[in-house]
Amino acid sequence: MKIQKIKGISHGLMVALATQSIGAVAADIGAEAASGAGPKTPAIKTVTNFSQALRCMDELFLAYGKQGIVITSAGIPDETGKVRTGTKEMVISTVAKMTLKSNAFEFIDFHSAQDDLGQLFAAIGDAGRKLPDYYVRGSITQMDDNAVRKNKGAGISLPFFDFGYSKDESYDLLSMDMSVGEAASRKILPITSTSNTMILVKGGKSGEGGGRLGKLGLSFNVDLSRSEGVGAATRTLIELGLIETLGKFTQVPYWKCLDTNLTNPLIRDQAREWYDSAKEKDLLLFVQRKLAGMNRYNGPLDGAMSDALKEAVAEYQSKAGLIANGAVNFDLYASLLDDTQNQLAALPAPSPATKTIPGLAPAMKSPAASPAAVTTAAPAAPAAPVAFRLTLESERGARPSYRVGEFLNMSLSMNAHGTAYCYYEDASRTTARIFPNQFHPDSSVSAGGVMRLPGGGFKIRFDRAGTERVGCVGADRELVVPAGLKGARDLTPLPVRSLNDVVGQFKQANPAAVASFVDITVTP
């Protein structure tokens, strides 16, 4: 660069001006290069055909009380060697979208170079870390290039002009299989297995022509092609597969999220498979708990058929448009399975004047009862049903005292099979759920069994002096979680004033619920 001396300006200043000029030129060139090399299309958020369905699954898990199921996955490998995508990250993001409100699944990531689940679980055991309850596995099992190919073409030739046109279409098949396995035993759960196939379309249109104008020759060619992306198809298959697989695993009506219902032959076959594989006691218990949760059945939840259950079934069948014969059949099972509990509870309640309550003397029956119904009763008056009891105890008595630094240790028991929810209120009146929790997501408690509180992988340590409380609410039927408490994580402060507020909400939604409390004194 040539620098001319300017009168009145020193040599040092001229050098500085020249340096600034060079720097400015370099900066302009760098900015132009960066602008030229940068992408012209802005980034966009990934939205697939199943984005709404994933949100729907989240709502279903929330409605059915699915929470804290710990899972992992090494991804969905490609067994064909033709698809190269980051399937593990796709699985993680898909599961995350299904658990925003419900917290149904907790995905634990364990990375290894080989991504082999056997090595992952061995590493977990060696490190003493938490072991997932289940794992998702699968693979891309089929990638057929040009499974179907179609070609069409035509042309015309004249002394002064030639023209040709062709159309080409081909179809690739991409298949993915998926299932859920138990982490401890490595046993695959057959009912969770799914297999889905997508068709990828590739096609193009082209035309060419030529001619002469005097001694001047000319020619032209036009080619328009399109090809559906393999990566986008893989993501779609993973999302569809997880909706089906996790829906089957949790036994929620996942088909609602796929804009279909039990009238679809494939979905009805799936429900039939669940029905046929269920044990009779489990099936009757499912019906009992569903009807009891709607206040339509007041008998014991024992998985046994009774006159009370037959009457409740017949009453529900008549309201739901089924044959009111009192039989537990597939149509009844499908109807109970296909609706959330709130929708079922919205059905008209049975009239007390037409109900026959078993366990009471004939004089207590409805005057409208038929003579046949009265004569079929046992000659001797049956024993009064045993009242449901829930007992919360401390190893230090009814009003235990602990010192700061000690750990809470309590037990919960029931005299009949049922469900329970337990909450802890600390000295600042902050309340949080301690059962069920991420280590024990099932709210069921067996008759005569003892549940340790807290149990599993966490403890509660007293860190300040004051008065605290633990309370449990339960029933011999499926409890309806109040709307204000749904979706809350365990050990997370709840938007309530006190423990009494929580129990009050449960009793309002569940008239048959009972509660048990233990008041705790913490000393320095």
C-alpha positions in Angstrom: 0.0 0.0 0.0 1.5 3.4 -1.0 1.6 6.0 1.7 2.0 9.7 0.8 3.4 12.2 3.2 0.8 14.8 4.2 2.1 18.2 5.2 1.7 18.9 8.9 1.3 15.2 10.0 4.1 13.4 11.6 5.5 10.1 10.4 4.2 8.1 13.4 0.7 9.4 12.9 0.8 8.5 9.2 1.7 4.9 10.1 -1.1 4.8 12.6 -3.6 6.0 10.0 -2.3 3.5 7.5 -2.7 0.7 10.1 -6.2 1.7 10.9 -7.1 1.8 7.2 -5.7 -1.7 6.7 -7.6 -3.0 9.8 -10.8 -1.5 8.6 -10.4 -3.1 5.2 -9.6 -6.5 6.8 -12.7 -6.2 9.1 -14.9 -5.4 6.1 -13.5 -8.4 4.2 -14.0 -10.7 7.3 -17.6 -9.5 7.7 -18.3 -10.1 4.0 -16.8 -13.5 4.2 -18.8 -14.5 7.3 -22.0 -13.2 5.7 -21.3 -15.1 2.5 -20.5 -18.4 4.3 -23.4 -18.2 6.8 -26.7 -20.0 6.2 -29.3 -18.0 4.4 -32.2 -19.9 6.0 -32.9 -19.3 9.7 -33.1 -22.2 12.1 -36.6 -23.5 12.9 -38.0 -25.6 15.7 -38.5 -29.3 14.9 -42.3 -30.0 14.7 -43.4 -33.4 13.5 -46.8 -35.0 12.8 -46.8 -36.4 16.3 -46.0 -33.3 18.3 -49.6 -32.9 19.4 -49.9 -36.7 20.1 -46.9 -36.4 22.5 -48.6 -33.7 24.4 -51.8 -35.8 24.5 -49.8 -38.7 26.0 -48.5 -36.4 28.7 -52.2 -35.6 29.6 -53.1 -39.2 29.6 -50.3 -40.2 31.9 -51.3 -37.3 34.2 -55.0 -38.4 34.2 -54.1 -42.1 35.0 -51.6 -41.2 37.7 -48.5 -42.6 36.0 -45.4 -41.0 37.6 -41.8 -41.6 38.4 -41.1 -44.7 36.2 -37.3 -44.8 35.8 -36.2 -45.8 32.3 -33.1 -45.7 30.1 -32.2 -46.6 26.5 -29.0 -47.1 24.5 -30.9 -45.7 21.4 -32.4 -47.4 18.4 -29.5 -48.9 16.4 -29.6 -49.4 12.6 -29.2 -53.1 11.8 -29.3 -52.5 8.1 -26.3 -50.3 7.9 -28.1 -47.8 5.7 -29.4 -45.2 8.2 -27.1 -42.9 10.1 -29.0 -40.8 12.7 -28.7 -39.9 16.3 -31.5 -42.1 17.6 -30.6 -42.0 21.2 -31.1 -38.2 21.4 -34.4 -38.6 19.5 -35.6 -41.1 22.1 -34.6 -38.7 24.9 -36.3 -35.7 23.4 -39.5 -37.7 22.7 -39.7 -39.0 26.2 -39.1 -35.5 27.5 -42.1 -34.2 25.5 -44.3 -36.9 27.0 -43.5 -36.1 30.6 -43.7 -32.3 30.9 -46.8 -32.2 33.2 -47.1 -35.8 34.3 -43.5 -36.6 35.2 -44.5 -40.1 34.2 -41.0 -41.2 33.1 -37.5 -40.3 34.4 -34.8 -41.0 31.8 -31.4 -41.8 33.2 -28.6 -41.5 30.7 -25.6 -43.8 30.9 -23.1 -43.4 28.1 -20.5 -45.9 27.0 -18.5 -46.2 23.8 -20.3 -49.4 22.8 -23.7 -48.3 24.1 -24.4 -51.9 25.2 -27.0 -52.1 27.9 -25.3 -55.1 29.6 -22.2 -53.0 30.1 -24.2 -50.0 31.2 -26.0 -51.9 33.9 -22.8 -53.5 35.0 -21.3 -50.1 35.3 -24.2 -48.9 37.3 -23.8 -51.7 39.8 -20.1 -51.1 40.2 -20.6 -47.4 40.8 -23.5 -48.0 43.3 -25.7 -45.7 41.2 -29.5 -46.0 40.8 -30.6 -48.8 38.5 -33.4 -47.9 36.0 -36.6 -50.0 36.4 -37.0 -50.5 32.7 -35.3 -49.9 29.4 -36.5 -49.2 25.9 -34.8 -51.1 23.1 -35.4 -51.7 19.4 -33.7 -51.3 16.1 -34.2 -50.2 12.5 -34.9 -53.6 11.1 -35.6 -53.0 7.5 -34.5 -50.5 4.8 -35.5 -51.6 1.3 -34.2 -49.2 -1.4 -36.4 -48.9 -4.5 -38.9 -51.5 -3.2 -41.3 -50.2 -5.9 -40.1 -48.3 -8.9 -42.2 -46.7 -11.7 -40.9 -45.1 -14.9 -42.9 -43.3 -17.5 -41.6 -41.5 -20.6 -42.6 -40.1 -24.0 -40.9 -38.2 -26.9 -41.5 -36.7 -30.3 -39.1 -36.1 -33.2 -39.6 -33.8 -36.1 -37.2 -32.7 -38.9 -36.6 -29.4 -37.1 -37.4 -30.2 -33.4 -37.0 -33.1 -30.9 -38.6 -33.3 -27.4 -38.7 -35.9 -24.7 -40.3 -36.2 -21.2 -39.9 -38.7 -18.4 -41.2 -39.3 -14.9 -39.6 -41.5 -12.4 -40.9 -42.6 -8.9 -39.5 -45.0 -6.4 -40.5 -46.1 -2.9 -38.2 -47.1 0.0 -39.5 -49.1 3.0 -38.2 -48.1 6.5 -39.2 -50.3 9.4 -38.6 -50.0 13.2 -39.3 -52.5 16.0 -39.4 -51.4 19.7 -40.2 -52.9 23.1 -39.7 -52.4 26.8 -37.6 -54.7 29.0 -37.1 -55.1 32.8 -33.8 -53.8 33.8 -33.2 -56.3 36.6 -34.0 -59.5 34.7 -33.5 -58.3 31.1 -36.9 -59.8 30.3 -38.7 -58.3 27.4 -42.4 -57.5 28.0 -44.1 -59.0 25.0 -47.2 -56.9 25.4 -45.1 -53.7 24.7 -43.7 -54.8 21.4 -44.5 -52.7 18.3 -43.5 -52.7 14.7 -44.1 -49.8 12.3 -43.1 -49.1 8.7 -42.9 -45.9 6.7 -42.8 -45.5 2.9 -40.3 -42.9 1.6 -41.1 -41.5 -1.8 -38.4 -40.4 -4.2 -39.3 -39.0 -7.6 -38.3 -36.8 -10.4 -39.5 -35.2 -13.7 -37.2 -34.3 -16.6 -37.6 -33.0 -20.0 -35.2 -32.4 -22.9 -35.4 -31.0 -26.3 -33.4 -29.9 -29.3 -33.8 -28.3 -32.7 -32.3 -26.3 -35.5 -32.8 -22.7 -36.7 -31.1 -22.6 -40.0 -27.5 -23.6 -39.4 -27.8 -22.9 -35.6 -28.5 -25.8 -33.4 -30.0 -25.6 -29.9 -30.8 -27.9 -27.0 -32.2 -27.7 -23.4 -32.8 -30.0 -20.4 -34.9 -29.5 -17.3 -34.7 -31.8 -14.2 -37.0 -31.6 -11.1 -36.4 -34.1 -8.4 -37.5 -34.6 -4.8 -36.6 -37.1 -2.0 -38.1 -37.5 1.4 -35.4 -37.4 4.2 -34.4 -40.6 6.0 -33.6 -38.7 9.2 -37.0 -37.1 9.4 -38.7 -40.5 8.8 -36.6 -42.1 11.5 -37.6 -39.4 14.0 -41.3 -39.9 13.1 -41.0 -43.7 13.6 -39.4 -43.2 17.0 -42.1 -40.9 18.1 -44.9 -43.2 16.9 -43.1 -46.3 18.3 -42.7 -44.7 21.8 -46.4 -43.6 21.8 -47.4 -47.2 21.2 -44.8 -48.9 23.3 -45.1 -46.8 26.4 -48.9 -46.6 25.9 -49.0 -50.4 26.0 -46.6 -50.6 28.9 -48.6 -48.2 31.1 -51.9 -49.6 29.7 -53.5 -46.2 29.0 -55.7 -45.6 25.9 -52.9 -44.3 23.8 -54.9 -44.6 20.6 -56.9 -41.5 21.5 -53.7 -39.5 20.9 -53.4 -41.1 17.4 -56.9 -39.8 16.4 -58.5 -43.2 16.5 -60.6 -45.2 18.9 -61.6 -48.8 19.8 -63.6 -49.0 16.6 -60.3 -49.3 14.7 -59.7 -53.0 14.1 -56.0 -52.8 15.0 -56.7 -50.9 18.3 -59.5 -53.2 19.2 -57.2 -56.2 18.6 -54.7 -54.6 21.1 -57.4 -54.1 23.7 -58.5 -57.7 23.1 -54.9 -58.9 23.6 -54.8 -57.1 27.0 -58.2 -58.6 28.0 -57.3 -62.2 26.9 -53.9 -62.1 28.7 -55.3 -60.7 32.0 -56.0 -63.1 34.9 -59.6 -63.3 36.0 -58.8 -61.9 39.5 -56.9 -59.0 38.0 -59.7 -58.3 35.5 -62.3 -58.3 38.2 -60.1 -56.1 40.4 -59.7 -53.6 37.4 -63.5 -53.4 37.1 -64.0 -53.1 40.8 -61.5 -50.2 41.1 -62.9 -48.4 38.1 -66.5 -48.6 39.3 -65.5 -47.8 42.9 -63.6 -44.7 41.8 -66.9 -43.5 40.2 -68.9 -44.2 43.4 -70.8 -46.9 41.5 -69.5 -49.9 43.5 -69.2 -50.0 47.3 -68.1 -53.6 47.8 -64.7 -54.9 48.7 -61.8 -54.7 46.2 -60.9 -58.4 46.3 -61.0 -59.5 42.6 -64.0 -61.7 43.3 -67.4 -61.7 41.6 -70.4 -60.8 43.9 -74.0 -59.7 43.6 -72.9 -56.2 44.4 -70.4 -56.2 41.6 -72.9 -57.7 39.1 -75.5 -55.0 40.0 -72.9 -52.2 39.7 -71.7 -53.6 36.3 -75.3 -53.8 35.0 -76.1 -50.3 36.1 -72.9 -49.0 34.4 -73.7 -51.0 31.2 -77.2 -49.6 31.0 -75.8 -46.0 31.2 -73.0 -46.7 28.8 -75.2 -48.2 26.1 -74.1 -51.8 26.6 -76.1 -54.9 27.2 -77.0 -54.6 30.9 -76.5 -58.3 31.8 -74.0 -57.7 34.7 -71.4 -59.8 33.0 -67.7 -58.8 32.9 -66.9 -59.2 29.2 -64.7 -57.5 26.7 -67.3 -54.8 25.8 -67.3 -53.7 29.4 -63.5 -53.8 29.7 -63.1 -51.8 26.5 -65.6 -49.2 27.7 -63.9 -48.8 31.0 -60.5 -48.7 29.3 -61.5 -46.2 26.6 -62.5 -43.3 29.0 -60.7 -41.3 31.6 -62.1 -41.5 35.1 -63.4 -38.0 35.1 -65.5 -38.8 32.0 -66.8 -41.9 33.5 -67.7 -40.1 36.7 -69.8 -37.6 34.7 -72.3 -40.3 33.9 -75.6 -40.0 35.9 -75.2 -41.6 39.4 -77.5 -44.5 40.1 -80.7 -43.8 42.1 -80.5 -45.0 45.7 -84.1 -46.2 45.5 -83.1 -48.8 42.9 -79.9 -50.1 44.5 -79.7 -53.3 46.4 -76.9 -53.1 49.0 -75.5 -56.5 49.8 -74.6 -57.2 53.4 -77.8 -55.6 54.9 -80.9 -57.3 56.2 -83.8 -57.7 53.8 -85.7 -54.9 55.6 -83.0 -52.5 54.5 -83.5 -53.2 50.9 -85.4 -51.0 48.5 -89.2 -51.5 48.6 -89.1 -51.7 44.9 -86.9 -54.8 45.0 -88.5 -57.9 43.3 -89.6 -60.8 45.5 -87.1 -63.0 43.7 -84.3 -60.8 44.7 -85.4 -61.1 48.4 -85.8 -64.9 48.4 -82.3 -65.4 46.9 -80.7 -63.9 50.0 -79.0 -66.3 52.5 -81.2 -67.5 55.3 -78.9 -66.0 58.0 -78.2 -62.3 58.0 -74.6 -61.8 56.7 -72.0 -60.3 58.9 -71.6 -56.6 58.7 -68.7 -55.6 56.4 -65.4 -54.8 58.1 -64.7 -51.1 58.0 -61.6 -50.1 56.1 -58.7 -49.0 58.3 -55.5 -47.2 57.5 -52.8 -47.0 60.2 -49.8 -44.7 60.2 -47.4 -45.4 63.0 -44.0 -44.4 64.4 -41.5 -46.6 66.1 -41.5 -44.0 68.9 -45.2 -44.1 69.7 -48.3 -42.1 68.9 -46.6 -38.7 69.5 -42.9 -39.3 68.7 -40.1 -37.0 69.5 -36.9 -36.7 67.4 -33.7 -34.6 67.7 -32.3 -32.4 65.0 -30.1 -34.6 62.8 -32.1 -37.8 63.3 -34.1 -39.5 60.5 -37.9 -40.0 60.1 -38.9 -43.6 60.3 -42.6 -44.6 60.1 -44.8 -47.4 58.7 -48.1 -47.5 56.9 -50.5 -50.5 56.9 -54.1 -51.3 55.8 -56.5 -54.0 56.8 -57.6 -54.4 53.2 -56.1 -54.0 49.8 -56.3 -50.3 48.6 -54.4 -47.2 47.6 -52.8 -44.5 49.7 -51.1 -41.1 49.4 -48.9 -39.8 52.2 -47.6 -36.2 52.8 -45.1 -34.5 55.1 -45.5 -31.1 56.6 -42.4 -29.5 58.0 -41.9 -26.9 60.8 -42.5 -24.0 58.3 -45.8 -25.6 57.2 -44.5 -26.5 53.8 -46.2 -29.7 52.5 -44.8 -32.3 50.1 -45.8 -35.8 49.0 -43.6 -38.6 50.2 -45.6 -41.6 48.9 -46.0 -42.7 46.1 -42.6 -41.4 44.9 -40.1 -41.9 42.1 -38.6 -45.0 43.9 -42.1 -46.5 44.5 -44.5 -45.1 41.9 -47.4 -47.5 42.7 -49.9 -46.1 45.2 -51.3 -49.6 45.9 -50.8 -51.1 49.4 -51.5 -54.8 50.1 -53.8 -56.0 52.9 -51.8 -56.6 56.0 -48.6 -55.4 54.4 -46.3 -52.8 56.0 -45.0 -49.9 53.9 -41.9 -48.1 55.3 -42.1 -44.3 55.1 -40.0 -42.9 53.7 -38.8 -45.9 51.7 -36.7 -46.6 48.7 -33.8 -44.4 47.8 -34.3 -41.3 50.1 -34.5 -40.3 53.7 -36.0 -37.3 55.6 -33.5 -35.8 58.1 -34.8 -33.3 60.7 -32.8 -30.0 60.4 -34.6 -27.7 62.8 -36.6 -27.8 66.0 -40.4 -27.4 65.9 -43.6 -29.4 65.3 -44.1 -31.4 62.1 -46.7 -33.8 60.8 -47.1 -36.8 58.5 -50.5 -37.7 57.2 -51.8 -40.5 54.9 -55.1 -40.7 53.1 -56.4 -44.0 51.6 -59.3 -46.1 50.6 -60.1 -49.7 49.6 -60.5 -48.4 46.0 -58.7 -46.3 43.4 -58.3 -42.8 44.8 -59.1 -39.8 42.5 -56.2 -37.3 42.9 -57.6 -33.8 43.3 -57.1 -31.5 40.3 -54.9 -29.1 42.3 -52.5 -31.9 43.3 -52.2 -33.7 39.9 -48.8 -33.7 38.3 -46.9 -32.6 41.4 -43.5 -34.2 41.9 -42.7 -36.0 45.2 -40.7 -34.0 47.8 -41.7 -30.8 46.0 -43.6 -28.0 47.9 -47.3 -28.0 47.1 -49.5 -24.9 46.6 -51.5 -25.6 49.8 -51.8 -24.0 53.2 -51.3 -27.1 55.3 -51.5 -30.9 55.4 -55.1 -30.6 56.5 -55.8 -28.8 53.2 -54.4 -31.7 51.2 -56.5 -34.3 53.1 -59.6 -32.1 52.8 -59.2 -32.0 49.0 -58.8 -35.8 48.9 -61.9 -36.4 51.0 -64.0 -34.1 48.9 -63.0 -36.0 45.7 -63.2 -39.4 47.5 -66.1 -39.7 50.0 -64.9 -43.2 51.1 -61.3 -42.0 51.9 -60.0 -42.2 55.5 -56.9 -40.5 56.9 -54.3 -41.1 59.6 -51.9 -38.5 61.1 -48.8 -38.6 63.3 -47.7 -35.4 65.1 -43.9 -35.1 65.5 -41.9 -33.0 68.0 -38.3 -32.1 66.9 -36.0 -30.9 69.7 -32.5 -29.3 69.4 
